Amino acid sequence: MSKFNVLHHELVPEHYLVDEKDESSILKKLQTEKSKLPKINVTDPAIKALMELHGDIGPNRIIKIVRKNPNVGITEYYRITASEVFK
């Protein structure tokens, strides 16, 4: 049985690992700090799928999420990876 890649499912938005050299420009564009970004757990299935492409993704890395909606169009969201359990 082949392994299912969640990123290939039509209902899962596109996820990208932001290059560390591009992080500061994104934070400047968003006028925020890394610590203020919403978190996404490193155990999230989409992050695990990204790890297969990029190797280990530790905490404190920025993930770009691109959502496509026929009514709104294309929107970009940013999350920061975290390894703690959310409450």
Backbone bond lengths (Angstrom), bond angles and torsions (degrees), N, CA, C in turn:
res aa  C-N    CA-C-N  psi(-1)  N-CA   C-N-CA  omega(-1)  CA-C   N-CA-C  phi
1 M - - - 1.450 - - 1.528 108.42 -
2 S 1.304 117.27 132.46 1.462 120.59 -178.92 1.527 110.29 -81.39
3 K 1.318 114.69 154.32 1.452 121.31 -179.66 1.526 109.22 -79.50
4 F 1.323 116.91 135.44 1.457 122.36 -178.53 1.522 109.55 -86.40
5 N 1.329 117.27 129.29 1.463 122.30 176.48 1.520 107.32 -98.31
6 V 1.334 115.91 112.92 1.456 121.47 -176.18 1.528 111.77 -61.54
7 L 1.322 118.08 -26.94 1.460 121.20 -178.43 1.532 112.90 -68.92
8 H 1.322 116.80 -15.43 1.462 120.66 179.28 1.532 112.79 -90.60
9 H 1.335 116.51 -2.63 1.463 119.28 -179.99 1.525 109.61 -78.45
10 E 1.328 116.86 139.90 1.469 121.32 -175.10 1.528 113.61 -65.13
11 L 1.318 118.98 -22.67 1.454 121.22 -179.16 1.533 113.93 -90.69
12 V 1.318 116.65 -8.04 1.471 120.51 179.97 1.524 108.23 -93.68
13 P 1.340 116.97 125.33 1.468 118.80 178.93 1.530 110.79 -67.01
14 E 1.316 116.21 161.59 1.460 121.12 179.71 1.527 109.41 -69.53
15 H 1.327 116.10 136.54 1.456 122.62 177.95 1.526 108.32 -120.27
16 Y 1.319 115.95 136.67 1.466 121.18 178.95 1.519 109.61 -134.94
17 L 1.308 116.62 139.99 1.459 121.60 172.48 1.517 107.38 -83.55
18 V 1.330 117.32 122.61 1.463 122.04 -179.95 1.526 108.73 -78.39
19 D 1.310 116.14 131.64 1.459 121.28 177.24 1.529 109.34 -62.12
20 E 1.313 116.46 139.50 1.469 120.43 -176.86 1.523 112.36 -57.79
21 K 1.319 117.76 -33.47 1.471 120.04 -179.67 1.529 112.40 -70.62
22 D 1.340 117.60 -18.72 1.467 121.62 179.97 1.531 113.03 -94.91
23 E 1.326 116.74 -8.09 1.463 119.87 -175.28 1.519 112.74 -61.75
24 S 1.315 117.56 -43.85 1.471 119.80 -176.46 1.529 111.45 -63.67
25 S 1.327 117.85 -37.91 1.469 119.71 179.49 1.527 111.08 -68.81
26 I 1.313 117.85 -35.25 1.467 121.08 177.65 1.526 109.94 -67.61
27 L 1.324 116.38 -44.54 1.466 119.73 179.50 1.525 111.02 -63.74
28 K 1.312 116.48 -36.24 1.462 120.49 177.94 1.532 109.87 -66.70
29 K 1.328 116.59 -43.32 1.466 121.20 178.98 1.526 110.80 -62.05
30 L 1.319 116.89 -38.01 1.463 121.59 -179.33 1.528 112.34 -83.79
31 Q 1.304 116.47 -9.18 1.466 123.29 -177.72 1.527 111.05 53.48
32 T 1.320 115.55 53.34 1.460 121.35 -179.63 1.516 110.17 -147.09
33 E 1.311 115.23 -179.92 1.468 122.63 176.41 1.520 107.96 -113.36
34 K 1.321 115.26 158.33 1.459 120.41 -179.64 1.529 111.57 -56.59
35 S 1.318 115.91 -41.77 1.467 120.50 -176.22 1.528 112.87 -66.33
36 K 1.313 118.08 -16.33 1.470 121.51 -178.47 1.528 113.02 -93.68
37 L 1.329 117.33 -6.89 1.461 120.31 177.90 1.526 110.14 -71.40
38 P 1.332 117.84 148.23 1.467 119.92 173.69 1.526 109.84 -61.49
39 K 1.313 116.28 151.89 1.465 121.11 -175.97 1.522 111.68 -97.49
40 I 1.318 113.99 152.96 1.465 122.06 170.67 1.522 105.89 -134.16
41 N 1.306 116.33 129.69 1.457 121.00 -175.23 1.523 111.08 -72.24
42 V 1.326 116.31 143.34 1.469 120.29 179.45 1.526 111.58 -67.32
43 T 1.329 117.36 -11.87 1.465 120.18 176.65 1.528 112.30 -90.97
44 D 1.333 117.31 0.38 1.466 121.94 176.44 1.537 108.66 -60.51
45 P 1.322 117.91 137.07 1.469 119.86 -179.05 1.530 114.34 -55.55
46 A 1.327 117.96 -36.07 1.466 120.15 179.08 1.532 110.59 -67.27
47 I 1.320 117.48 -37.90 1.472 120.87 178.50 1.520 110.05 -69.55
48 K 1.307 117.09 -38.87 1.470 120.33 176.59 1.532 110.45 -61.47
49 A 1.334 117.27 -39.21 1.464 120.82 177.62 1.530 110.47 -66.04
50 L 1.347 117.37 -39.08 1.469 120.21 176.34 1.520 111.33 -64.25
51 M 1.332 116.87 -33.71 1.470 120.74 178.78 1.522 111.72 -63.22
52 E 1.323 116.38 -30.92 1.463 119.08 177.41 1.527 111.10 -66.51
53 L 1.333 116.76 -27.97 1.463 121.11 179.16 1.534 112.57 -87.52
54 H 1.344 115.82 -40.78 1.464 120.34 -170.65 1.524 114.11 -109.78
55 G 1.304 118.83 -0.85 1.454 120.42 -174.51 1.520 109.48 83.45
56 D 1.313 116.20 -164.36 1.456 121.12 -175.99 1.528 111.33 -61.74
57 I 1.312 115.63 129.62 1.464 121.95 174.47 1.515 105.93 -112.78
58 G 1.296 115.30 106.14 1.456 119.64 -178.65 1.512 111.67 -80.19
59 P 1.321 116.05 -176.18 1.457 119.84 177.16 1.525 111.54 -68.40
60 N 1.311 115.02 160.11 1.465 122.58 174.57 1.532 114.19 73.83
61 R 1.330 117.44 26.43 1.468 121.82 174.53 1.521 108.64 -108.07
62 I 1.324 115.93 145.91 1.457 120.71 -177.62 1.532 110.39 -90.02
63 I 1.324 114.84 132.93 1.463 122.83 177.49 1.525 107.59 -114.38
64 K 1.316 116.06 130.10 1.464 121.77 176.50 1.533 107.45 -97.88
65 I 1.334 115.62 129.46 1.453 121.18 179.31 1.527 107.77 -117.98
66 V 1.328 116.49 124.89 1.463 121.81 -178.42 1.525 107.87 -111.26
67 R 1.334 114.65 117.56 1.458 120.90 179.73 1.522 109.07 -108.24
68 K 1.330 115.43 136.66 1.462 121.21 178.82 1.517 108.64 -114.58
69 N 1.336 115.80 127.18 1.443 121.84 -177.49 1.529 108.06 -134.58
70 P 1.319 118.00 130.52 1.468 119.41 -178.07 1.528 113.45 -63.21
71 N 1.332 117.92 -24.55 1.461 121.20 -179.10 1.527 112.70 -89.46
72 V 1.306 116.85 -35.33 1.463 121.66 -174.14 1.524 111.59 -102.20
73 G 1.314 117.11 -30.41 1.456 121.46 -175.81 1.525 110.16 99.99
74 I 1.303 116.16 -149.08 1.459 121.95 -177.48 1.528 109.02 -97.55
75 T 1.331 116.03 128.26 1.459 121.06 177.35 1.522 109.15 -127.26
76 E 1.329 115.38 144.51 1.461 121.43 179.39 1.517 109.48 -109.80
77 Y 1.320 115.14 138.74 1.452 122.92 177.08 1.521 107.36 -128.83
78 Y 1.310 115.90 152.61 1.458 120.67 178.97 1.516 109.29 -127.12
79 R 1.315 115.94 137.74 1.456 123.41 177.45 1.520 108.03 -130.47
80 I 1.322 115.76 158.21 1.447 120.91 175.97 1.527 107.82 -115.42
81 T 1.324 116.60 135.40 1.462 119.75 -178.21 1.512 109.63 -72.08
82 A 1.319 114.68 143.58 1.464 121.92 179.32 1.515 108.16 -140.78
83 S 1.306 115.99 146.03 1.456 119.42 -178.90 1.538 113.02 -103.84
84 E 1.338 116.82 -6.87 1.465 118.32 -178.93 1.523 110.30 -79.78
85 V 1.305 114.26 161.17 1.451 120.65 178.04 1.527 107.75 -80.81
86 F 1.327 116.31 132.67 1.456 120.82 -179.26 1.523 109.85 -82.31
87 K 1.311 115.90 144.09 1.463 120.15 178.98 1.500 110.47 -114.85
